[in-house]
Amino acid sequence: MKTIYFFTSFCLLLVANVTLAQNASIKGVILDEFNQPIEGVNISSNGNGTQSNENGFYKLDVAANETFNITFSHISHKNVSANFLLEPGEQFEFNPVMKVDIEQISTVTINGKKRKDVEGIVTIAPALLRKIPGANAGVENILMTLPGVNSNNELSTQYSVRGGNFDENLVYVNGIEVYRPFLIRSGQQEGFSFVNSDLVSNVEFSAGGFQAKYGDKLSSVLDITYKKPVAFEATVDLSLLGANTSVATASKNGKFTSITGLRYRDNSLFVEAKQTETNYRPVFVDGQTYLTYQFNSKFELSFLGNASLNKYDYEPESRQTNFGTLDNPLALIVDYEGQEKDRYQTLFGALQGSYNVNDDLNLKLIASTYHTSEEEYFDILARYALGEVNSNIGDEDLGEVEFSVGLGSQLNHGRNDLDALISTIEQKGTYTIDENEFKWSVKFTNEDIRDRLVEYEIIDSVGFSINPPSSGGFNDQPYSPDNAPIVAFQNVRARNNTIINRLQSYLQWSKRSFIGEHEVWYNAGVRVHNWSVNDELSNSVTQTVFSPRAQFAIKPDWKKDMLFRIGTGLYYQPPFYRELRAQNGVVNPNVKAQKSFHIVIGNDYSFNLWDRPFKLTSEAYYKGITDVNPYSVENVRIRYNATNDTEAYAYGLDLRLNGEFVPGTESWFSLGYLKTEENRNNRGFIARPTDQRFKFAALFQDYVPSLPNFKMYLNLVYNSGLPGGSPSYADAYEYQNRLPSYKRADVGLLFVVVDENKQFDSGWRKPFKNLNFGFEIFNIFNNQNSITNTWVRDVYSKRQFAIPNFLSPRVFNVKVTMSF
């Protein structure tokens, strides 16, 4: 046995020595044009790769006795590529100088740990997406901690920005616009965000005043870049909420790369913790892949694919919600019959070819298709009792309902089907000449939507049907007879076949220059958007809008590190299908594009505190909005009036302080003030549904000094109350009730077993690149946040009571994260 052991060890040692003898290494320091080290440069060669550290230093093992190519790439610099032939065991020093890539000047420039954000775009480290706790952990979870970004529903990945609604945000993945399902009504139906955090290499977000290269929306841009891996890597994420896995590969010559992610989620942990007893069987499954092939130094082809299936089976059983005051405690008790069965299936594919004609000219051609098939079927009967609660302390019936002041029932019925096919082809280009950069695009989109909407609601109170709001008031039954026909309280029936063709283009110019000793950036551009709406009656309406935009930034040559910027423009939002569909479900092809004048003034002040880097970002903004298409919001469902009879405005101030409050970790605190109002049909200005006046948020990272592998992550949000506490059918000018403020804190505790700084050469931990065990507490203070109110009528006094629909309480989760 000893002989076998010795022989095996000798063979392994011999193989290792031969392997090492056939290898060489290349190392050095990467500098920019000003002889400053560049951190985070990707160095790749024949499937192997590494990154430069904060001092610009890198080292990479390569094959000896054969010619190899090595490429240095960075988001804000031009690539450097060179060929080498090294002897076995040789250590070669190569110190490349990377020039600023003019194509990247208008994006976030990273130099060491200081960010020079000339465009007003916030860059988020991808590692944070996977570490910061949240009911929907990921990109949107982090966005909620930024000033100006608001959401009062932790189960939803949708968000509003500076007074805009959920439909006013652009989302791009690798330069390709992505979409969401249409019929989602509540956060617990949503499932996943499109963006898979495991695949992300770069996150950029703009809250307004963005350039012409981004599309026609009124509020914000989320620009995501997926990874191009340089070596094999696999990750697995397991928790009580589901499982994620991803696999990254690269060919030996580095020409072919792939990264694929699979996700499964189950919201039962949150839904079953709420006050409504349910049988809840969700299935949220998602698969994505990003493939690239480099044919040569000039041409690259890539494919982005996504398949998603959301199945939502929901059977409510009972509910009791206590509300009121200490002097007059009340309770709503509901028994349910029926169920809801929803299904959302989406498929997305995009093929992109990129051709570098020369160092100054790049051309791209993109073709994409998005298909969604959605079903929303429900029949739910709710029998309710509104009663007075026993509040006598010590009584055996304490908390029980003793006297009912209102009885009734409510039947909700829905049979909604939607099928949408969106096809796009786009040509994009970039040309650089004498420090001037020009970008352009021509894009054609065809949207084919087939929609059937059947919904009604019947409300019964002690044996008689309550009339709809349009009838002129509530019934006086049973005290006096009502001779009107019995009709549903709410009734929507429509069938639409709609085709929308869009032709879009933009042209923009950027330049970096100097005024004296002060560095300046210029950007100006214009977008043109032409669209036609065709319905099943052969009606066709065509409209065209022009959107000029401009930005200017200056970095004064001062001792203090300051950057000033201003962005302005005329932004249009041509209507998407949902904006064309009125409250009665009928499509109005004459809806015009909403128009908004933006002006954003910002300042970045970078400084050192406690010998660590910090940055204070301040932005003041104003939006004047005309041709507004008014809407109502219930949970996350938006229903438009399909009119342009409203004007609105929004203004506010956003502040964000980020830096190393704890050495080696980035944290930030955000503060925002917003006021947005609208004037419908010259009836006067009232608060818009997104009038989130005050916002405070914090994202904080820490670790135990004596146990640096034990880390803590805090995600804290406070939002003042939104308008939305009124009945869905109410006239907004008669009801301006607000929901209570939204308060939530999520805490994650993470124990790091293996990471890049703690590797093992033997034992069970050897195969892992990363291995973490986590424990999360969602809503740690158990705040009762409400998203809407259920309105119940007292038939005796004719009063209506607002019973809050609470979101998730305190919930615990455990997870394991590993990579190989």
C-alpha positions, -999 to 999 in steps of 0.1 A, spaced: 0 0 0 29 24 9 45 16 -25 13 24 -44 9 57 -24 46 66 -31 42 58 -68 10 79 -71 25 108 -53 56 107 -75 35 107 -107 14 136 -95 46 155 -86 62 148 -120 31 159 -139 29 191 -118 66 199 -125 62 192 -163 31 214 -163 48 242 -145 78 239 -168 56 244 -198 40 276 -184 51 312 -183 37 343 -167 31 379 -177 27 407 -152 29 445 -149 11 477 -140 -17 492 -162 -17 530 -164 -39 556 -181 -27 586 -202 -20 605 -170 2 577 -155 -25 568 -130 -31 531 -122 -64 517 -135 -83 493 -112 -106 466 -125 -91 460 -160 -101 426 -174 -71 407 -187 -79 376 -207 -59 351 -228 -70 317 -242 -98 313 -216 -77 324 -186 -83 357 -170 -77 380 -141 -83 417 -131 -59 445 -121 -60 455 -84 -64 490 -70 -28 497 -78 -32 486 -114 -11 455 -109 -19 422 -126 -3 388 -131 -15 360 -155 -2 325 -161 0 317 -198 12 288 -220 48 287 -231 64 279 -265 33 290 -284 21 324 -296 -8 337 -276 -29 369 -276 -37 389 -245 -64 415 -243 -68 443 -217 -104 457 -215 -120 483 -193 -154 500 -194 -140 535 -199 -109 528 -220 -100 515 -254 -90 478 -255 -53 469 -257 -43 437 -275 -9 422 -281 7 389 -291 35 372 -272 58 341 -274 74 332 -241 99 306 -230 90 280 -204 92 295 -169 98 330 -182 83 359 -163 77 388 -187 68 423 -176 44 443 -198 30 477 -187 3 488 -211 -10 524 -213 -48 525 -219 -62 555 -236 -97 569 -227 -123 554 -250 -142 583 -265 -172 560 -269 -174 557 -232 -169 593 -222 -206 599 -216 -209 570 -191 -195 566 -156 -157 567 -156 -140 548 -128 -105 557 -118 -94 537 -88 -122 541 -62 -133 576 -73 -162 579 -98 -164 609 -121 -200 607 -131 -204 633 -159 -238 620 -170 -256 617 -137 -256 579 -139 -252 559 -107 -231 528 -110 -238 499 -86 -214 471 -78 -228 437 -90 -217 420 -58 -242 441 -38 -271 427 -59 -264 393 -45 -257 403 -9 -282 430 2 -313 414 18 -348 420 5 -380 402 -3 -371 406 -39 -333 407 -38 -316 420 -69 -312 451 -90 -346 467 -81 -340 460 -44 -309 481 -45 -326 508 -66 -352 513 -38 -323 526 -16 -315 554 -40 -331 589 -37 -360 596 -60 -368 559 -65 -399 547 -46 -419 516 -41 -443 507 -13 -446 470 -20 -417 447 -12 -432 418 -32 -430 439 -64 -400 447 -85 -417 477 -100 -407 512 -90 -416 548 -96 -389 575 -102 -394 612 -94 -431 613 -97 -434 589 -127 -453 556 -126 -441 520 -133 -446 523 -170 -423 553 -174 -390 534 -168 -366 521 -195 -347 488 -189 -319 477 -212 -298 445 -211 -267 447 -233 -282 476 -252 -315 458 -259 -348 471 -245 -367 444 -224 -404 442 -214 -426 430 -186 -459 411 -186 -490 433 -190 -517 418 -167 -499 416 -134 -522 431 -107 -503 424 -74 -468 420 -62 -473 384 -52 -481 375 -88 -449 389 -103 -422 363 -98 -389 376 -111 -375 407 -125 -361 402 -160 -326 409 -148 -308 379 -135 -283 392 -109 -260 362 -113 -253 372 -149 -246 409 -143 -213 426 -148 -223 463 -147 -253 483 -135 -260 519 -145 -290 539 -135 -302 574 -144 -331 591 -126 -337 617 -153 -322 641 -179 -307 612 -198 -292 613 -233 -309 608 -267 -294 574 -271 -319 561 -246 -355 556 -256 -387 576 -252 -399 573 -216 -405 601 -191 -387 589 -159 -356 567 -158 -331 544 -174 -317 511 -160 -288 499 -182 -276 464 -175 -245 447 -190 -242 409 -188 -209 392 -182 -185 379 -209 -167 352 -188 -130 344 -193 -131 310 -175 -154 283 -162 -174 293 -131 -206 279 -115 -227 294 -88 -256 280 -67 -279 299 -45 -304 281 -21 -329 296 3 -364 291 16 -376 314 -12 -362 293 -40 -330 284 -59 -307 300 -85 -279 286 -104 -256 298 -132 -228 284 -153 -202 305 -172 -178 290 -198 -152 302 -222 -134 284 -250 -96 279 -249 -90 305 -275 -115 329 -258 -136 333 -289 -167 316 -276 -183 325 -242 -215 316 -226 -233 323 -193 -266 307 -184 -288 311 -154 -318 292 -140 -341 306 -113 -369 292 -93 -389 312 -67 -417 305 -43 -434 335 -25 -453 312 0 -430 323 28 -444 359 25 -480 352 14 -486 326 41 -474 351 67 -501 376 58 -535 379 75 -554 360 48 -554 323 52 -548 307 18 -539 277 -3 -511 292 -24 -493 273 -51 -470 295 -71 -445 284 -97 -421 310 -109 -394 296 -132 -370 315 -154 -340 307 -177 -316 330 -194 -285 327 -216 -260 351 -231 -237 337 -258 -209 355 -277 -186 344 -305 -157 365 -317 -151 355 -353 -121 378 -356 -108 411 -342 -135 430 -360 -167 409 -359 -186 396 -329 -220 379 -327 -240 375 -295 -274 360 -285 -295 369 -255 -324 346 -247 -350 344 -219 -379 320 -211 -401 326 -181 -432 309 -167 -453 322 -138 -481 300 -126 -502 315 -98 -529 293 -81 -545 311 -52 -574 299 -30 -582 324 -2 -600 308 28 -605 334 55 -593 367 69 -596 388 100 -582 423 101 -585 444 133 -585 482 129 -601 512 144 -592 529 177 -588 518 213 -622 534 221 -639 519 191 -620 487 180 -635 471 149 -627 440 128 -634 427 93 -640 390 91 -642 374 57 -649 338 45 -639 330 9 -650 306 -17 -635 302 -51 -600 305 -65 -577 324 -89 -556 307 -116 -531 329 -135 -505 320 -160 -479 343 -176 -455 328 -202 -429 350 -219 -402 342 -245 -375 367 -256 -346 363 -280 -322 389 -294 -294 385 -319 -267 412 -321 -238 416 -345 -210 441 -338 -185 450 -365 -154 473 -359 -147 488 -393 -117 505 -378 -106 521 -345 -130 550 -351 -161 533 -365 -183 506 -350 -215 492 -365 -242 471 -348 -273 453 -360 -298 440 -335 -329 419 -341 -352 409 -312 -386 393 -305 -406 393 -274 -437 371 -270 -460 370 -240 -491 348 -234 -511 357 -203 -542 342 -187 -559 356 -157 -590 337 -145 -607 341 -111 -640 336 -94 -638 346 -57 -669 350 -34 -662 368 -2 -688 369 27 -679 395 51 -689 408 85 -679 441 100 -682 440 137 -673 456 170 -645 438 189 -646 429 226 -619 451 242 -625 441 279 -591 431 293 -595 398 312 -626 387 294 -624 353 279 -639 366 246 -612 394 243 -606 402 206 -638 384 195 -664 401 173 -695 406 194 -718 427 173 -720 430 135 -727 464 121 -724 453 85 -730 421 66 -727 413 29 -709 396 1 -687 404 -28 -682 384 -60 -652 391 -83 -651 374 -117 -624 376 -144 -616 360 -177 -587 379 -191 -565 367 -220 -537 386 -236 -512 376 -264 -485 401 -275 -458 397 -301 -432 425 -303 -405 423 -330 -377 448 -334 -348 454 -358 -322 482 -351 -290 495 -367 -267 514 -343 -234 530 -349 -206 550 -333 -180 572 -351 -151 591 -335 -132 619 -352 -109 645 -336 -122 640 -300 -158 642 -313 -181 612 -309 -212 606 -329 -238 579 -321 -269 571 -342 -296 545 -345 -326 536 -367 -351 512 -352 -383 496 -364 -408 479 -340 -440 460 -347 -463 453 -318 -492 429 -323 -515 427 -293 -547 405 -290 -566 411 -258 -598 399 -242 -609 416 -210 -639 403 -190 -643 415 -154 -672 422 -131 -678 428 -94 -711 423 -76 -715 437 -41 -744 425 -20 -754 439 14 -780 420 35 -799 408 5 -798 436 -20 -773 446 -47 -754 478 -43 -756 500 -74 -724 511 -92 -710 546 -85 -722 559 -119 -758 554 -108 -757 586 -88 -754 573 -52 -758 543 -29 -792 525 -27 -814 533 2 -826 497 4 -840 480 23 -858 511 36 -871 522 2 -873 502 -30 -850 507 -59 -866 504 -93 -834 505 -113 -823 473 -130 -799 451 -111 -764 455 -126 -729 447 -115 -711 472 -93 -682 473 -118 -683 457 -153 -657 458 -180 -659 438 -212 -638 444 -243 -620 426 -271 -591 444 -289 -568 434 -318 -543 462 -320 -512 466 -342 -487 494 -335 -458 501 -359 -430 524 -346 -400 539 -364 -375 555 -341 -341 571 -347 -316 593 -328 -284 612 -335 -262 625 -307 -228 642 -304 -204 640 -274 -171 657 -267 -146 660 -239 -126 692 -239 -111 719 -216 -120 755 -208 -87 769 -195 -77 743 -169 -112 731 -163 -123 698 -179 -157 699 -196 -180 674 -213 -207 682 -239 -235 661 -252 -264 670 -275 -288 649 -295 -323 645 -309 -347 616 -311 -375 611 -337 -404 587 -330 -432 580 -355 -459 555 -347 -492 543 -361 -520 525 -342 -543 502 -362 -573 486 -345 -597 458 -357 -621 484 -372 -593 494 -396 -589 528 -379 -553 541 -383 -538 570 -365 -502 582 -371 -483 606 -350 -447 619 -349 -427 636 -321 -392 651 -318 -372 650 -286 -341 673 -283 -318 666 -253 -285 681 -240 -260 678 -212 -231 698 -200 -206 689 -172 -176 707 -158 -149 696 -134 -132 728 -121 -94 727 -115 -99 733 -78 -83 718 -47 -117 704 -38 -128 675 -60 -161 689 -75 -181 680 -106 -211 701 -118 -236 690 -144 -268 701 -160 -292 681 -182 -323 693 -200 -345 682 -228 -380 677 -241 -390 641 -234 -420 623 -250 -436 590 -241 -456 576 -271 -483 554 -257 -478 517 -253 -508 494 -255 -517 497 -219 -519 534 -222 -542 532 -251 -567 510 -232 -593 531 -213 -610 522 -180 -638 504 -199 -612 483 -217 -617 499 -252 -586 510 -271 -584 547 -281 -559 550 -310 -560 588 -307 -541 590 -275 -511 614 -279 -476 611 -264 -472 625 -230 -447 654 -230 -423 665 -203 -397 692 -201 -368 682 -178 -341 702 -162 -317 685 -138 -289 703 -120 -264 681 -101 -231 682 -81 -207 655 -70 -183 664 -41 -156 638 -35 -136 640 -3 -117 620 23 -130 614 57 -113 592 83 -87 586 56 -113 569 34 -131 581 2 -166 596 3 -189 613 -22 -219 635 -17 -242 637 -47 -269 664 -49 -295 668 -77 -324 692 -80 -349 686 -108 -381 700 -123 -405 684 -148 -433 702 -165 -456 676 -181 -484 682 -206 -508 659 -225 -509 637 -195 -528 604 -196 -543 602 -161 -545 569 -144 -554 550 -112 -532 525 -93 -544 495 -74 -516 475 -59 -493 474 -90 -520 475 -117 -523 508 -136 -554 517 -155 -554 547 -178 -582 570 -188 -568 570 -224 -572 607 -226 -547 636 -227 -568 661 -207 -543 667 -178 -512 687 -171 -488 680 -142 -455 690 -127 -429 674 -104 -400 690 -86 -377 678 -59 -342 674 -44 -322 642 -40 -292 637 -18 -269 607 -15 -238 602 7 -218 571 -1 -184 559 10 -165 536 34 -183 542 67 -167 509 76 -132 503 61 -133 481 30 -171 483 25 -193 507 6 -225 520 22 -248 550 15 -276 571 29 -302 587 7 -327 615 13 -353 627 -12 -381 653 -13 -407 652 -41 -439 671 -49 -459 662 -80 -495 674 -88 -518 672 -117 -547 693 -131 -574 673 -148 -597 692 -171 -589 725 -154 -604 714 -121 -573 724 -102 -541 708 -90 -543 677 -68 -517 652 -57 -508 626 -83 -509 589 -73 -471 589 -71 -468 620 -48 -442 604 -25 -432 636 -5 -404 623 16 -380 594 14 -351 582 35 -331 551 28 -299 535 40 -278 506 27 -252 497 53 -225 470 54 -205 460 84 -184 432 99 -173 421 133 -137 434 138 -126 402 156 -144 380 131 -140 397 97 -157 368 80 -190 375 98 -207 403 79 -239 423 83 -261 440 57 -289 464 64 -315 477 39 -337 504 54 -364 524 37 -389 550 49 -414 565 25 -441 589 35 -477 579 26 -489 578 -10 -523 589 -22 -543 557 -27 -563 552 3 -595 560 -16 -620 536 -33 -609 526 -68 -641 540 -83 -638 573 -64 -634 608 -80 -599 618 -71 -611 654 -65 -635 642 -38 -611 616 -21 -575 626 -14 -569 601 13 -533 589 19 -520 555 30 -498 554 61 -461 558 57 -441 528 46 -414 517 70 -392 486 65 -358 473 75 -343 441 62 -312 426 79 -289 399 65 -262 381 85 -235 363 64 -208 340 74 -180 337 48 -164 303 47 -145 307 14 -139 338 -7 -112 352 -30 -91 361 0 -96 328 18 -89 298 -4 -80 262 6 -57 238 -11 -71 207 6 -101 194 25 -138 197 17 -136 235 11 -110 231 -17 -135 230 -47 -152 263 -37 -143 298 -49 -169 312 -26 -190 296 1 -213 317 23 -241 308 49 -267 335 55 -296 343 78 -321 370 69 -348 389 88 -373 407 65 -392 435 81 -373 431 114 -395 456 133 -427 439 121 -442 471 107 -477 468 94 -475 485 60 -506 486 38 -507 488 0 -545 495 -5 -577 496 15 -607 474 13 -639 496 16 -668 481 34 -702 498 38 -722 500 71 -758 496 58 -773 512 89 -753 544 91 -743 545 54 -707 550 65 -678 534 46 -648 519 65 -613 517 51 -598 483 61 -561 482 53 -547 454 32 -514 447 50 -482 436 33 -459 409 47 -450 409 85 -416 398 99 -403 368 80 -371 347 85 -350 332 58 -319 311 55 -297 308 24 -265 292 11 -244 307 -17 -215 289 -34 -194 292 -65 -169 268 -81 
